[in-house]
Amino acid sequence: MKMQLRMILLTVIGLLWMSSAQAEILYKAKFGDQTWWILGTIHVGEGEDMYLSERSIEAFLNSDKVWMELTPEEMERAAEVMLGSGVRSSNFFPQNLEEETWAALQQQLLAVGIPPMQITALEPWLLELMLIMQIAALEGFNPELGSESQLLAVAMGMQGELLGLETAQDQIDALMDAAVGTDEEQIVRLLEQLDKGVEQLHQMKTYWVNGDLDSLMSILVNDLDEAQMEAVLDQRNISWMETLSPYFGQSSGTYFIAVGAGHLGGDTGLIPAFSAAGAEMTNYSSK
C-alpha cells in the first residue's frame, strides 16, 4: 500500500512540476554501497522556480532514514518554546535603547506593519525573527514554498523513519547564544542589516535556485561575526555529524538529510565533513 502511495505521489508531483524550473542544492555521498542524499533547504520560497526536483522527492520518499533539523512534532512546539524564551517579564524596550535608536526601530516596524508596542517585551533575537518573517512575507516569500514544507507535504508516502537532528529548544538556545551584546548594540546591528536585507533575501533565493552554494555561503559569512557563526552554524554542524557519523558505511541502505543550505558549506559544513569521512561526493545541484 505504501509503495502504491509513493508511486501515486511521484506521478502527481511530476505532473504538477514538469513545466516548472526545478532547483535545489543537492549532493550525493557514497560509502561503498551506502548512499546519502544531502539537500540544502531554503525555508521560504517565492515563485515556481522554488520547486524541488523529482530526484529529491523520490530520494526522500524511498530512503531508509530521513533526518531534518526538526521533526514535525518539534516544529509544532517551536512557537511555544520561542515565546517561552523570547518574551521578557521586565526590562522592556525602549528603556534600554538610545532615543535615536528607538525612533529608528519604530520607523522600521511601522514601515512593515508591526505596531511598536507589540515588541516592547521581546528579546532582540525574537524581534529580529519577527522582522525578517514580516519582510519576507511582504516580498512575496511563502513558507509553503520552502523546501521543508514541500517535503512534509508528501511525507505520508515515506518508506523510512523521519528523525530530527535537534529539538526546538536546541534551535532557540543557538539563537540566544548568538545574541551577543547589549540591547542597544543588537538593535543597531539589526537596523544596519535590514538596510540590505531585502536585496540579500532575493540574492539568496537566486543562489539557491542556481545551485550556487559558495555564493550563498558568502552572504552568511559576511553577515555573521565569529561568535554568531559558532553558535548558529558551527556547533550545530558538529553536533549533527556526531549523530550521523555512526551510520557511515554500516549498511547498504539509503539515507536522506534535509537541512538549511547554510549548513552544507564552510569549514564545518556537512559536505566537507562527509568528504573528510571518506565519502565519494557527487554534486546534483541546479546548474
Number of C-alpha atoms within 10 A of each C-alpha: 7 11 13 10 14 21 15 13 20 19 12 12 18 15 10 11 16 13 10 15 15 19 22 28 26 25 19 20 20 20 18 14 11 17 21 23 24 27 25 25 23 24 17 20 21 19 13 14 19 23 23 26 20 16 13 21 20 16 20 30 25 18 21 16 19 25 21 19 21 23 19 15 11 16 14 12 15 18 11 13 17 16 14 12 15 17 17 14 7 9 12 16 19 20 12 13 18 13 11 9 17 19 14 14 19 17 14 17 21 11 11 13 12 16 13 17 11 10 19 18 17 21 21 24 21 20 20 17 12 16 19 16 16 16 20 20 16 13 13 11 21 17 17 14 20 19 24 21 17 16 17 14 12 17 17 13 21 24 18 17 12 19 15 19 22 18 18 21 17 14 19 21 16 17 17 19 15 20 19 15 10 12 20 18 14 17 21 17 12 18 16 11 13 16 11 10 16 15 10 16 16 15 15 20 20 17 19 24 23 18 22 17 22 14 16 20 19 14 15 16 15 8 12 14 12 11 14 19 16 17 19 21 23 19 13 22 22 15 12 18 16 12 12 14 13 9 12 18 16 12 12 13 14 19 23 23 27 25 21 18 23 23 22 27 19 19 12 18 19 23 21 16 19 23 13 10 12 15 21 14 17 12 13 17 21 17 10
